[in-house]
Amino acid sequence: MIDGELQRLAILKTTKMTTKTNQRQRSREWYQRAQESLIEGVNSPSRGAAVYSPGPVVLERGRGSRVWDLDGNEYIDFMMSFGALIQGHAHPKIVEVVSQTMAGGSHFAAATPAESEAAERFLRMVPSAEAVRFTNSGSEATMLALRLARAHTGRTKFLKFEGHYHGWYDPYCLNGNSHPAEQLGTRENPARFPDSEGIPASVFDDVVLAPWNDLEVFESILRRHGRELAAVITEPIMANMGCILPRDGYLQKVCDLAHEFGALFILDEVVTGFRYAPGGCQQHYGLKPDLSTFGKALGAGFSVGAVAGPRAILDRMRWGSSMVLHYGTFNGHRLTMSVIAANLDLLSASGGAVYKQIYKVGDAAIAGLRDVFHRRKIAAIVQGFGPMFQIYFTGRDAIHDYRDYCQYADTAKYSRFIHGLLDCGIYMTPSNGLHWIISTAHAMQDVETLLAAADEVCAEMA
Ligand SMILES: Cc1ncc(COP(=O)(O)O)c(C=O)c1O
């Protein structure tokens, strides 16, 4: 139900013109310079000219829900560092903790109270966690989860779903990008597209691929390969093709079927963890994964990942001749651990009250955008709820999986829409595969500004 305030936003009369933020001379100059020392001028292709045209907005600083570029343009940030900034930019508590901790030394690569402080809070929030191991990124976490699953089951193969992204570890780099619909093969036997050069083809011999959100096909693929699988890994909400929700009961059934065939159920909560509920999607959907992986929101802007699960599996990392190896100079980084403890305290304060605020703001943005598209007669849908959502320019009622995304989402139109928003002071990546993020720093006023900007851009597009 939308209350009075949401209603007001949803029927917003958008006579207000936004401030233009399209003068980016210094961004352009800096981007030229960056290309002389960095590949494509950035440190990940998703940040460069392949996505932003003619080049990226070069950001200089952030505070709360806002960021500023090199030319001094101010934007409301709805990308929030690909979801890492659950507390927004430069949250005062995080700034305080970082400077206090840093004054005592950044990292010792030794036992510290900070890592237990972080771990104890983590276990209180994540239902399936009897223990946790911290890594330095989400990719490291999913890599470790697979190694643990293989050691625990004594099996090598694993199943991943089309369109799911679990980081850039070799075996996960299969069908993570979209491809023309006519090339996708059948659901029972999907065409296989490695996402990267430089990965031996043999790596993918151990990967079984299945379409997501389709129990019938999943079950038939398990009948063929289930007994060979160490694990089935899935995102709870598919976040690499925007924001695609699981069908009712789907995730529990995937978990049950995986178990029926002796495979572990790995829930990749790198995007959803600490976002949809204090205990992530496993709490929201009432799931009990064997292993779950985290990153992004856990670190509130600091580089971290985590693997959580029962002792029976995580204890395999104990030192010994048959241990699962997991090393890392920066594991349990002291500064990061202090940030995590502070972040988790903020998220769990007053029984998780901040989640109510995140949901209220996110649901208002979703309702308001739907209203704008409806009034402007633009064929677009908004998928998701609360903390995360995505817009698809499509005539369909819903995007249910990778195949729908490849066939029906007009990603070029989405990119044009976002470039229009960038010029109206809304910061978002033009890649349709990502998603809009609401942090604790966003307020209803930000939604109002977003809707005015969206209306202006839609008026130009219509
Ligand atoms: C679901 C999921 N798993 C794993 C990762 C990898 O995390 P990181 O980028 O921290 O390595 C990502 C990154 O976007 C992700 O979306």
The ligand as a Tripos MOL2 file, in Angstrom:
@<TRIPOS>MOLECULE
LIG
   16    16     1     0     0
SMALL
NO_CHARGES

@<TRIPOS>ATOM
      1 C1         26.2870  -11.8670   -7.4700 C.3       1 LIG1
      2 C2         27.7390  -11.4740   -7.4840 C.ar      1 LIG1
      3 N1         28.6570  -12.3310   -7.0340 N.ar      1 LIG1
      4 C3         29.9630  -12.0290   -6.9990 C.ar      1 LIG1
      5 C4         30.4060  -10.7990   -7.4510 C.ar      1 LIG1
      6 C5         31.8720  -10.4660   -7.4160 C.3       1 LIG1
      7 O1         32.1090   -9.5230   -6.4210 O.3       1 LIG1
      8 P1         33.3750   -8.5350   -6.5280 P.3       1 LIG1
      9 O2         33.0850   -7.5610   -7.5970 O.co2     1 LIG1
     10 O3         33.4500   -7.9130   -5.1470 O.co2     1 LIG1
     11 O4         34.5510   -9.3940   -6.8130 O.co2     1 LIG1
     12 C6         29.4870   -9.8700   -7.9270 C.ar      1 LIG1
     13 C7         29.9230   -8.5530   -8.4030 C.2       1 LIG1
     14 O5         29.1960   -7.7490   -8.9270 O.2       1 LIG1
     15 C8         28.1140  -10.2160   -7.9660 C.ar      1 LIG1
     16 O6         27.2010   -9.3720   -8.4630 O.3       1 LIG1
@<TRIPOS>BOND
     1     1     2 1
     2     2     3 ar
     3     2    15 ar
     4     3     4 ar
     5     4     5 ar
     6     5     6 1
     7     5    12 ar
     8     6     7 1
     9     7     8 1
    10     8     9 2
    11     8    10 1
    12     8    11 1
    13    12    13 1
    14    12    15 ar
    15    13    14 2
    16    15    16 1
@<TRIPOS>SUBSTRUCTURE
     1 LIG1         1 GROUP 0 **** ****
